[in-house]
Amino acid sequence: MVDVKQTLVGGSVVNQPKETYCQIELDEEGLAAFRYAADEDGEYLWTHKRLDIGVNDGSIVDVNLTSEAKFKLHVGAKIPLTYEVVWKKSPVKFEDRFDKYLDPSFFQHRIHWFSIFNSFMMVIFLVGLVSMILMRTLKKDYQRYSKDEEMDDV
């Protein structure tokens, strides 16, 4: 049980999202994080944690954490902190445990034609720009050198 102090309840919740997470110092050694919400009726903590752990061939392949049991806060309340662990067999193999986090349609090997065309057009533009600068510079140098040669001939 955790005692609710004045600093936790009755504070300003302006510009807070509807739900957020808060940390409560349990003792000198540990903290607990809880889902927190505030509305016009009051402030709430979800104080029950449920861990669903999937096991296949003695290996943990899946863990799901959910928060349950919304508890209304008020000054002086004793907050019950509870948890539940549910072990279940999972059909997921140990090697395939991260496949659910990878979006197969996103990582397919596709040719991105727009990017190739965009890069090609950028290269053409930059080559044209550099060649135009180079041509102007060479033209001015050629005119200056030919003018110097005409002066030498006179």
C-alpha positions in Angstrom: 0.0 0.0 0.0 1.1 3.5 -0.8 -0.1 6.6 1.0 -1.5 9.3 -1.2 0.1 12.7 -0.2 -1.1 16.1 -1.1 1.6 16.5 -3.8 0.0 13.6 -5.8 -3.6 14.7 -5.5 -5.2 18.1 -6.3 -2.4 19.4 -8.4 -2.9 21.2 -11.6 -3.6 19.1 -14.6 -3.8 21.9 -17.2 -2.1 21.0 -20.5 -1.8 17.4 -19.5 -2.9 14.7 -21.9 -6.0 12.7 -20.9 -3.8 9.8 -19.8 -0.1 9.8 -18.8 2.2 7.9 -16.7 3.5 8.9 -13.2 6.1 7.5 -10.9 5.6 6.9 -7.3 8.6 6.3 -4.9 7.8 3.2 -3.0 10.9 3.2 -0.8 14.6 4.2 -1.0 15.2 1.4 -3.5 12.4 1.4 -6.0 9.9 3.3 -8.1 6.6 2.2 -9.5 5.1 3.5 -12.7 1.4 3.7 -13.2 -1.1 4.9 -15.8 -2.6 8.1 -14.6 -5.7 10.1 -15.7 -7.5 13.1 -14.6 -10.9 14.5 -15.6 -13.6 16.6 -14.0 -14.6 13.8 -11.6 -11.1 13.4 -10.1 -7.7 11.8 -10.6 -7.2 8.1 -11.2 -4.5 5.5 -11.1 -4.6 2.1 -12.6 -3.0 0.0 -9.8 -3.3 -3.5 -11.1 -0.7 -4.9 -13.6 -1.4 -8.0 -15.6 1.5 -9.8 -17.3 0.5 -12.3 -20.0 3.6 -14.3 -20.8 3.8 -16.7 -23.7 6.1 -19.7 -23.5 7.2 -22.1 -26.2 9.7 -24.9 -25.5 10.9 -23.4 -22.2 11.6 -20.0 -23.8 9.6 -16.8 -23.3 8.5 -15.6 -26.7 5.8 -13.1 -25.9 5.1 -10.6 -23.0 2.0 -8.4 -22.8 1.5 -5.9 -19.9 -1.9 -4.4 -19.3 -3.1 -2.0 -16.6 -6.4 -2.7 -14.9 -8.4 -1.6 -11.8 -8.8 2.2 -12.0 -8.5 3.6 -8.5 -9.8 7.1 -7.6 -7.3 9.2 -5.7 -8.0 11.3 -2.7 -5.8 12.6 0.1 -5.1 10.0 2.7 -6.2 7.1 0.6 -4.3 3.8 0.7 -3.5 2.6 -2.8 -3.6 -1.2 -3.3 -0.7 -2.2 -5.6 -1.4 -5.6 -7.2 -0.1 -7.7 -10.1 -1.1 -10.9 -11.8 1.1 -13.2 -14.0 -0.6 -15.5 -16.5 1.6 -18.1 -18.2 0.3 -19.5 -21.4 1.6 -21.8 -24.2 2.4 -19.9 -27.4 2.5 -21.3 -30.9 5.2 -18.7 -31.8 8.7 -20.2 -32.2 11.6 -18.6 -30.4 13.2 -17.6 -33.8 10.0 -15.9 -35.0 9.3 -13.9 -31.8 10.1 -10.5 -33.4 8.2 -11.1 -36.6 5.1 -9.3 -35.1 7.1 -6.1 -34.8 8.1 -6.1 -38.5 5.6 -4.9 -41.1 6.2 -7.3 -44.0 4.5 -4.9 -46.5 6.8 -2.1 -45.5 10.0 -4.1 -45.8 9.3 -5.6 -49.2 12.0 -5.1 -51.8 10.3 -2.7 -54.2 11.9 -0.3 -56.8 11.1 3.3 -55.8 10.9 4.8 -59.3 10.1 8.3 -58.1 13.2 8.4 -56.0 15.3 7.1 -58.9 13.8 9.7 -61.3 14.2 12.5 -58.7 17.9 11.6 -58.2 18.5 11.4 -62.0 16.9 14.9 -62.5 19.0 16.3 -59.7 22.2 15.0 -61.3 21.2 16.5 -64.6 20.5 19.8 -63.0 23.8 19.9 -61.1 25.8 18.9 -64.1 24.2 21.6 -66.2 24.8 24.2 -63.4 28.5 23.3 -63.0 29.0 23.2 -66.8 27.4 26.6 -67.2 29.7 28.1 -64.5 32.7 26.4 -66.0 31.8 27.7 -69.6 31.4 31.3 -68.4 34.7 31.2 -66.5 36.6 29.7 -69.5 35.0 32.2 -71.9 36.1 35.1 -69.7 39.6 33.7 -69.4 39.8 33.1 -73.1 38.7 36.6 -73.9 41.2 38.1 -71.4 44.1 36.0 -72.8 43.2 36.8 -76.4 43.0 40.5 -75.5 46.5 40.2 -73.9 47.8 38.6 -77.1 46.4 41.4 -79.2 48.1 44.0 -76.9 51.4 42.1 -77.3 51.0 42.1 -81.1 50.6 45.9 -81.3 
